[in-house]
Amino acid sequence: MSQLVFSICLNFEEIGSNASEVHHIKGKLPPGPPPLPIVGNILQVDIKNIITSLNLLSKKYGPVFTVYLGRQPTVVLHGYEALKEALIDRGDEFSGKMQSSLLSKANQGLGIIFSNGEIWKQTRRFSIMALRAMGMGKKTIEDLIQEEALCLVEALRKTNGAPCDPSFLLACVPCNVISAVIFQHRFHYKDETFLGFMKNFQRIIEILTSPWVQLCNAYPVLYCLPGSHNEYFKILAEIKEFILKEIKRHQESLNLSSPQDFIDYFLIKMKKEKHNEKSEFTMDNLIATISDLFHAGTETTSSTMKYGLFLLLKHPEVTAKIQEEIARVIGSHRRPCMQDRNHMPYTDAVLHEIQRHIDLIPIPLPRTTTQDVQFRGYHIPKGTSVMTSLTSVLNDDKEFPHPEKFDPGHFLDGKGNFKKSDYFMAFSAGRRACIGEGLARMEMFLILTNILQNFTLKPLVNPDYIDTTTVQTGLLSLPPSYELCFIPV
């Protein structure tokens, strides 16, 4: 079958090439490989490792080029200068979000991540305001994280130094922090509802990172076929039911003059705008926004920490230096706090290097142009899909010498002080950058320092034999499954 498809594509290649040349001349899109009829450039792009494919294409066509993942053109931005110019200097023009992916179909253009226009502007502005009112980036949120970090330490002690997979426990911290912010309560780690919730989120990641779903996103017609995407919608229905129960509980106890959490703030906003027929503050938008906050606030942080511990197993000399800094700045008798980070440049550098090296989200879900854009001599029509390669920035060898190596020195100056880098785009950049960056950075610092203050990380094999190669999935770069021992100090 694959040979037949390839043969048909070869027969049409000349036609496709001519059609491509006409389209690029007429539309002045950036250059790129000639697309084949129907399939576009899908045979030239490895869905299982799209990063390598785009790197090769950028070497031939430059930092701004066009590929066809299906029939529609996608403009690819590659390298720091192109991303900065588009996402930061001209952020409004590149702030749309594609609506063709499985995730966007599920949210129906609502929430924060996949919405556009007024829905996005109002929901994002309101969410930032509400999170700040609840202490995001302040001591109150830090207290929540510290409470969860202590629960994590206690759970790790109960492993009694036996080998364990840290995935679930590392995910509990950010999930419970988000739960406290949105629902005003946390869950016990053995709570059946909580376990089911976490299981569903894990399964969602497995589905979304599968090659099948990547293919469906390029060819939406495939959604009519049987496949894991149908399971995805079933899981989302269960999550929606869980969220609705929490919302109803809040409606029964709502105090308009004293909001306690995110849901309260949103419900109050809904009441204030109940006579506004065009209001974006609806029940459906509240559900979608809560789902977005959980998706963005749980998996990314827990996966980063899971990969981070794996890297530290491979590099025990780095772990030792962090523990030396913890002993010098914090000691063993008080809890770490965010003020400590200012006096711990090496630990800060390690956390940045973990995020840079693992490149968790190599290519964020595509954006779209919000208007016709003249960019570097090309004409990009309104609504064109735009793909940004964060990998090309995080692995720039001029900014980060030997980017393939895990080296905290990438973020340290000659005197050992922490060194900022504009190329650090782990949270993306511009108007569509992650609104939870501050929260994630607090969580990662407090999780890591609490773990290494209380435990020695013991691998099950010689560090020389640990392979930290990323499991490339297209959507997320995840570590292989592993176990380790947490030995109390």
URTA-V486093 format. One record per residue. N is the residue number from 1. RES is the residue in one letter. NEAR is the number of other C-alpha atoms within 8 Angstrom. Layout:
n->(N N)
res->(RES RES)
near->(NEAR NEAR)
This chain:
n->(1 2 3 4 5 6 7 8 9 10 11 12 13 14 15 16 17 18 19 20 21 22 23 24 25 26 27 28 29 30 31 32 33 34 35 36 37 38 39 40 41 42 43 44 45 46 47 48 49 50 51 52 53 54 55 56 57 58 59 60 61 62 63 64 65 66 67 68 69 70 71 72 73 74 75 76 77 78 79 80 81 82 83 84 85 86 87 88 89 90 91 92 93 94 95 96 97 98 99 100 101 102 103 104 105 106 107 108 109 110 111 112 113 114 115 116 117 118 119 120 121 122 123 124 125 126 127 128 129 130 131 132 133 134 135 136 137 138 139 140 141 142 143 144 145 146 147 148 149 150 151 152 153 154 155 156 157 158 159 160 161 162 163 164 165 166 167 168 169 170 171 172 173 174 175 176 177 178 179 180 181 182 183 184 185 186 187 188 189 190 191 192 193 194 195 196 197 198 199 200 201 202 203 204 205 206 207 208 209 210 211 212 213 214 215 216 217 218 219 220 221 222 223 224 225 226 227 228 229 230 231 232 233 234 235 236 237 238 239 240 241 242 243 244 245 246 247 248 249 250 251 252 253 254 255 256 257 258 259 260 261 262 263 264 265 266 267 268 269 270 271 272 273 274 275 276 277 278 279 280 281 282 283 284 285 286 287 288 289 290 291 292 293 294 295 296 297 298 299 300 301 302 303 304 305 306 307 308 309 310 311 312 313 314 315 316 317 318 319 320 321 322 323 324 325 326 327 328 329 330 331 332 333 334 335 336 337 338 339 340 341 342 343 344 345 346 347 348 349 350 351 352 353 354 355 356 357 358 359 360 361 362 363 364 365 366 367 368 369 370 371 372 373 374 375 376 377 378 379 380 381 382 383 384 385 386 387 388 389 390 391 392 393 394 395 396 397 398 399 400 401 402 403 404 405 406 407 408 409 410 411 412 413 414 415 416 417 418 419 420 421 422 423 424 425 426 427 428 429 430 431 432 433 434 435 436 437 438 439 440 441 442 443 444 445 446 447 448 449 450 451 452 453 454 455 456 457 458 459 460 461 462 463 464 465 466 467 468 469 470 471 472 473 474 475 476 477 478 479 480 481 482 483 484 485 486 487 488 489)
res->(M S Q L V F S I C L N F E E I G S N A S E V H H I K G K L P P G P P P L P I V G N I L Q V D I K N I I T S L N L L S K K Y G P V F T V Y L G R Q P T V V L H G Y E A L K E A L I D R G D E F S G K M Q S S L L S K A N Q G L G I I F S N G E I W K Q T R R F S I M A L R A M G M G K K T I E D L I Q E E A L C L V E A L R K T N G A P C D P S F L L A C V P C N V I S A V I F Q H R F H Y K D E T F L G F M K N F Q R I I E I L T S P W V Q L C N A Y P V L Y C L P G S H N E Y F K I L A E I K E F I L K E I K R H Q E S L N L S S P Q D F I D Y F L I K M K K E K H N E K S E F T M D N L I A T I S D L F H A G T E T T S S T M K Y G L F L L L K H P E V T A K I Q E E I A R V I G S H R R P C M Q D R N H M P Y T D A V L H E I Q R H I D L I P I P L P R T T T Q D V Q F R G Y H I P K G T S V M T S L T S V L N D D K E F P H P E K F D P G H F L D G K G N F K K S D Y F M A F S A G R R A C I G E G L A R M E M F L I L T N I L Q N F T L K P L V N P D Y I D T T T V Q T G L L S L P P S Y E L C F I P V)
near->(4 5 6 7 8 8 8 8 10 8 7 10 11 8 9 12 11 8 8 10 9 8 10 11 8 6 9 10 13 11 9 9 8 10 13 13 11 6 12 15 14 11 7 6 9 10 10 8 10 10 11 8 11 9 9 8 11 12 8 6 10 9 11 13 14 13 13 13 13 12 9 7 11 12 14 13 13 15 12 9 6 11 12 10 9 11 14 11 7 9 11 8 11 13 13 12 12 12 8 8 10 10 7 12 10 8 10 6 10 13 17 11 7 14 11 10 7 7 11 14 9 9 13 9 8 8 8 9 8 10 11 9 7 11 10 11 10 7 7 9 11 12 8 10 14 11 8 11 12 9 8 12 11 8 9 9 10 6 10 8 9 8 10 8 9 9 9 7 9 12 13 10 13 14 11 12 12 12 12 12 12 10 11 9 8 9 8 6 7 6 8 6 6 11 10 8 9 8 8 10 10 8 8 10 8 8 11 10 12 9 10 8 13 12 9 12 10 8 9 9 6 7 9 5 5 7 8 9 11 8 8 10 9 8 10 9 8 8 10 10 8 8 10 9 8 9 9 8 8 10 8 6 6 8 7 6 4 5 11 7 12 13 11 12 11 10 9 10 9 10 7 7 9 8 5 6 5 4 8 9 11 8 6 7 11 12 12 12 12 11 9 11 9 10 9 9 13 12 10 9 13 13 12 12 11 12 12 10 8 11 10 10 13 10 9 9 6 8 11 8 9 11 10 8 12 12 10 7 9 12 8 8 5 6 8 9 9 10 6 10 11 7 7 11 12 14 10 11 15 11 11 11 13 13 11 11 12 11 12 12 10 13 13 11 8 11 12 14 17 11 8 9 10 8 7 4 5 9 12 13 10 10 9 11 12 13 13 11 14 16 10 11 13 15 11 11 8 5 6 10 8 6 11 6 6 8 7 11 7 9 13 14 9 5 5 8 9 11 8 5 6 5 8 9 10 11 7 10 11 8 9 7 8 8 6 8 8 9 9 10 8 12 11 11 12 14 9 9 10 13 9 12 11 10 10 9 10 9 10 8 6 7 10 5 6 9 4 9 6 9 8 9 12 15 11 10 14 12 11 8 5 6 10 13 12 15 10 8 6)
